[in-house]
């Protein structure tokens, strides 16, 4: 059941951010530089940008540990999910993978 919850959150983490990104790009053009500039227009957006950047770095460390120590290469999917969509997709995907492994381990016992 937990995997279903994480899968739903993953899909929401794709849909809602990209709905707004797409609208922004349609209005301002498809260049990335103006969007990055918009991330730093005031202290609130700058704080949110740093918050998400640090969360993404922590998530990438977790991915690296999972891939290196457990040889679980499915975790590599978290990297493009995080950088192409956002932490809102990458983190639920990582939690889904962790829950799947836990369910697999319980089943093998």
PEWOZI-V585629 format. One record per residue. N is the residue number from 1. SS is DSSP state (H for helix, E for strand, C for the rest). PSI is psi in whole degrees, -180 to 180 (NA if undefined). OMEGA is omega in whole degrees, -180 to 180 (none if undefined). Layout:
BEGIN
n:N ss:SS psi:PSI omega:OMEGA
n:N ss:SS psi:PSI omega:OMEGA
END
This chain:
BEGIN
n:1 ss:C psi:-39 omega:180
n:2 ss:H psi:-36 omega:179
n:3 ss:H psi:-36 omega:178
n:4 ss:H psi:-42 omega:178
n:5 ss:H psi:-47 omega:179
n:6 ss:H psi:-37 omega:178
n:7 ss:H psi:-41 omega:178
n:8 ss:H psi:-43 omega:178
n:9 ss:H psi:-39 omega:177
n:10 ss:H psi:-47 omega:-180
n:11 ss:H psi:-40 omega:176
n:12 ss:H psi:-37 omega:179
n:13 ss:H psi:-20 omega:172
n:14 ss:H psi:-51 omega:-172
n:15 ss:H psi:-55 omega:-171
n:16 ss:H psi:-46 omega:177
n:17 ss:H psi:-43 omega:-176
n:18 ss:H psi:-25 omega:174
n:19 ss:H psi:-42 omega:180
n:20 ss:H psi:-39 omega:176
n:21 ss:H psi:-47 omega:-179
n:22 ss:H psi:-45 omega:178
n:23 ss:H psi:-41 omega:-180
n:24 ss:H psi:-47 omega:180
n:25 ss:H psi:-38 omega:177
n:26 ss:H psi:-38 omega:-178
n:27 ss:H psi:-37 omega:-172
n:28 ss:H psi:-1 omega:-177
n:29 ss:C psi:166 omega:-171
n:30 ss:C psi:22 omega:175
n:31 ss:C psi:141 omega:-177
n:32 ss:H psi:-33 omega:-175
n:33 ss:H psi:-46 omega:179
n:34 ss:H psi:-32 omega:178
n:35 ss:H psi:-43 omega:179
n:36 ss:H psi:-40 omega:175
n:37 ss:H psi:-38 omega:-180
n:38 ss:H psi:-24 omega:179
n:39 ss:C psi:-17 omega:-175
n:40 ss:C psi:28 omega:-176
n:41 ss:C psi:-23 omega:177
n:42 ss:C psi:177 omega:-176
n:43 ss:H psi:-35 omega:-179
n:44 ss:H psi:-46 omega:-180
n:45 ss:H psi:-34 omega:177
n:46 ss:H psi:-43 omega:179
n:47 ss:H psi:-43 omega:179
n:48 ss:H psi:-39 omega:178
n:49 ss:H psi:-47 omega:178
n:50 ss:H psi:-40 omega:179
n:51 ss:H psi:-49 omega:-179
n:52 ss:H psi:-34 omega:178
n:53 ss:H psi:-45 omega:179
n:54 ss:H psi:-40 omega:176
n:55 ss:H psi:-40 omega:178
n:56 ss:H psi:-39 omega:178
n:57 ss:H psi:-45 omega:178
n:58 ss:H psi:-41 omega:178
n:59 ss:H psi:-39 omega:179
n:60 ss:H psi:-34 omega:175
n:61 ss:H psi:-45 omega:178
n:62 ss:H psi:-44 omega:178
n:63 ss:H psi:-46 omega:180
n:64 ss:H psi:-43 omega:179
n:65 ss:H psi:-44 omega:180
n:66 ss:H psi:-42 omega:-178
n:67 ss:H psi:-44 omega:-176
n:68 ss:H psi:-48 omega:-173
n:69 ss:H psi:-35 omega:-176
n:70 ss:H psi:-7 omega:-178
n:71 ss:C psi:35 omega:-180
n:72 ss:C psi:92 omega:-172
n:73 ss:H psi:-12 omega:174
n:74 ss:H psi:-27 omega:180
n:75 ss:H psi:-20 omega:178
n:76 ss:H psi:-22 omega:177
n:77 ss:H psi:-22 omega:-180
n:78 ss:H psi:-31 omega:-177
n:79 ss:H psi:-57 omega:178
n:80 ss:H psi:-31 omega:177
n:81 ss:H psi:-39 omega:-179
n:82 ss:H psi:-45 omega:-174
n:83 ss:H psi:-23 omega:177
n:84 ss:H psi:-27 omega:-178
n:85 ss:H psi:-61 omega:179
n:86 ss:C psi:173 omega:177
n:87 ss:H psi:-28 omega:180
n:88 ss:H psi:-21 omega:175
n:89 ss:H psi:-40 omega:-176
n:90 ss:H psi:-43 omega:-179
n:91 ss:H psi:-49 omega:177
n:92 ss:H psi:-33 omega:176
n:93 ss:H psi:-43 omega:178
n:94 ss:H psi:-42 omega:178
n:95 ss:H psi:-38 omega:176
n:96 ss:H psi:-46 omega:180
n:97 ss:H psi:-41 omega:179
n:98 ss:H psi:-43 omega:179
n:99 ss:H psi:-36 omega:178
n:100 ss:H psi:-42 omega:178
n:101 ss:H psi:-42 omega:180
n:102 ss:H psi:-43 omega:179
n:103 ss:H psi:-38 omega:178
n:104 ss:H psi:-44 omega:-180
n:105 ss:H psi:-40 omega:179
n:106 ss:H psi:-40 omega:-179
n:107 ss:H psi:-33 omega:-178
n:108 ss:H psi:-15 omega:-178
n:109 ss:C psi:NA omega:none
END
